Amino acid sequence: MRLLLLLVVTALALTAPVPAQAGHGGAHGRSVLGLHSGWSFHRGEKLGAAEPGFDDSGWDRVTVPHSWNGRDGQDGGNDYYRGPGWYRRTLPAPTGGRMWLQFDGANTTTTVWVNGRLLGEHKGGYARFRFDATEALRPGRDNLLAVRVSNAPDPDVAPLSGDFTLHGGLYREVSLVLTDAVHLDLLDHGGPGLYLRQQRVTPESATVAASTRLVNDSRSTARVRLRATVTGAHGEVVAREQSGVRAVGGGQAVELALPLTIARPRRWQGRADPFRYQATVEVVDTGGRVLDRVSQPLGLRTAEISATDGFTLNGERLPVHGVNLHQDRPDVGWAVTPAQHAEDFRIMREMGVNAIRTAHYQHGETVYELADRHGFLVWTEIPLINLSTDSPAFRANIETQLREMIRQNYNHPSVVWWGLGNELWHDSPANNALLDRLAEVVRAEDPSRPSAYASCCVPDQAGITKHTTGIGYNKYFGWYTGKFGDLGPWADQLRAADPARPLALSEYGAGASAFQHQENPPNPVPASRWHPEQYQSAYHEAYWSQLKQRRWLWGSFVWAMFDFASDGRDEGDTPGRNDKGLVTYDRGIRKDAFYWYQANWTDTPVVHLNSKRWTSRTAARTTVRAYTNAVTVTLRVNGRQVGEPVSGAGRVAEWPEVLLRPGPNTVAVSGFKNGRPHTDTAVWTLRE
């Protein structure tokens, strides 16, 4: 049976090659086959499309990941398609073992059939889920896989609302997972079946419990043992343990845990040293044959938040320089490639980011893997946004989404905070009871991590702010309300009212077009089509100057890292766009405020000429500004040096009343950093 299984797997791999996903053991007892190509797709309802004999010859041919809202979800008008879509493809099946269909993300409600047989339904757009397809698949023959996905609004499924486009489709990977009949649990809320519970971590030693749920899907009793191994950077074994032989009855499941001790552990230190071990658990029969193998990252660390010291990692205070991150790209929506995710992390590293908030939902496995590898701290959260339904079905669904998020991401050292929601508009008894229940779930599932909630639109001391370990606030002084300088006094007053409560700023930001410019602009109307880039710069200068003085905050998170699609918006230079990002939607332009943070958050030499894209000028006199962390900077206009700069807030140099001549003007700002010169140049043309 094992030989035949291997032959079929090899044949499938030739037609759909894909590496084993993180957490899967590849050829040792488990194989993962990517189902990328060969899909037929129809946007809309189609009666009978689940049946093998249905004619889909007129459908579109697509590859997965795929979303049907890549274009209409980004063009404004709040009229993008929200409804059902159908996917179909043939699926060969091996003989023997168990076969599971795995969906890494499909929005929002997904129903799956194999050969016309209903496997099940999943409600929720952001978590991985699996169905056991063994009994429905016909070994050695082509099988029909039919999937109906709908992103239509559902009062029982979160989110009910949100200031972003809810892209529909099979927008993450789809796979066929092949296992032995005896295996670690694949139906545990989409989790890996292996949970590395860190019990004690010190510089001298680390104690970890490798907890598993072992399932026997055969009809007879299996006699097996568990074998756990932890390896280091070069594959060296640093801990090993195995259980005695256990008898697991047919159709039964047992929970087993193996204690592991690592001497003198190298800890995961965020961006300073994002070191991870690899923990592997094998299920082995009495003859030594590996029935299943699962590997997971193991980053040893402690993390805490407090009302006085902010955030500490491994006992050392660490300032959290965070951003909010959505998961979409132009024209493809949420069907983002691993290479595009990797590009996002390179850009964030360049700016000096060390933390992300996965607004406002669980992101895909690739994002957490990249965060682990790059040493980013992660606040991940469930899509409890704005509104809720006071119904048993809604409460059950959002609780399930929370358990999925925790179990699927439990082993990622980057994940520090479990987020329970964002901006519920009503401080109602129902919402308070719901948040209280969700906080209980976090304590039961993972008492090692703090819970968090992002509040807005209700009083700061409202009941819904009291349920989580830490609280964050979304504040836009100087954009939607008030003025820049209101931030610091607001934070101080809130702390004074509840000095024991750990506080964070979970969102702050201002819109900006990279192509709209105005010197010393007044506060723009947020809903208008005029969002000059210079205002965003002034906003972030003022905010960071106040935030860095309040070291008791456990974090601050810019809204947002990248522009993103919000089809209901009509503002700035593009309909359907939230332009508060520090980088444009296509990742092509880093706005000026990006360099403000780079100058403050990194030691990378920064000499950035502000407003450099404002190339067509009408005023002869202007203020030239630069963001820099150089010790000294100079300005030359048309080759002639201008006088000494006036220091602005922190990392800003200004030269007021600089005179431009008619026609082209070459403007260059230079500075020395680490003993080397750095220069940024633009040509500004004065129109007469």
Secondary structure as UniProt FT lines:
FT   HELIX           2..15
FT   TURN            22..23
FT   TURN            26..29
FT   STRAND          30..34
FT   STRAND          39..43
FT   TURN            47..50
FT   TURN            52..53
FT   TURN            57..58
FT   STRAND          60..62
FT   TURN            68..73
FT   STRAND          84..92
FT   STRAND          98..103
FT   STRAND          109..114
FT   TURN            115..116
FT   STRAND          117..123
FT   STRAND          129..132
FT   TURN            134..136
FT   TURN            139..140
FT   STRAND          142..150
FT   TURN            155..156
FT   STRAND          174..179
FT   STRAND          182..184
FT   TURN            189..190
FT   STRAND          194..201
FT   STRAND          205..216
FT   STRAND          222..231
FT   TURN            233..234
FT   STRAND          237..242
FT   STRAND          246..248
FT   TURN            250..251
FT   STRAND          253..263
FT   HELIX           270..272
FT   STRAND          277..285
FT   TURN            286..287
FT   STRAND          290..298
FT   STRAND          303..306
FT   TURN            307..309
FT   STRAND          310..313
FT   TURN            314..315
FT   STRAND          316..317
FT   STRAND          321..324
FT   TURN            330..332
FT   HELIX           338..351
FT   STRAND          355..358
FT   TURN            359..360
FT   HELIX           365..374
FT   STRAND          377..381
FT   HELIX           392..409
FT   TURN            410..411
FT   TURN            413..414
FT   STRAND          415..422
FT   HELIX           429..445
FT   TURN            447..448
FT   STRAND          451..455
FT   TURN            460..461
FT   HELIX           463..465
FT   STRAND          470..474
FT   TURN            478..480
FT   HELIX           484..486
FT   HELIX           487..497
FT   TURN            499..500
FT   STRAND          503..508
FT   TURN            514..515
FT   TURN            526..527
FT   HELIX           533..547
FT   TURN            548..549
FT   TURN            551..552
FT   STRAND          556..558
FT   STRAND          564..571
FT   TURN            572..573
FT   STRAND          574..578
FT   TURN            585..586
FT   HELIX           592..601
FT   STRAND          607..609
FT   TURN            610..613
FT   STRAND          616..617
FT   STRAND          621..628
FT   STRAND          633..637
FT   TURN            638..639
FT   STRAND          640..641
FT   STRAND          646..647
FT   STRAND          652..659
FT   STRAND          663..673
FT   TURN            674..675
FT   STRAND          676..686
//
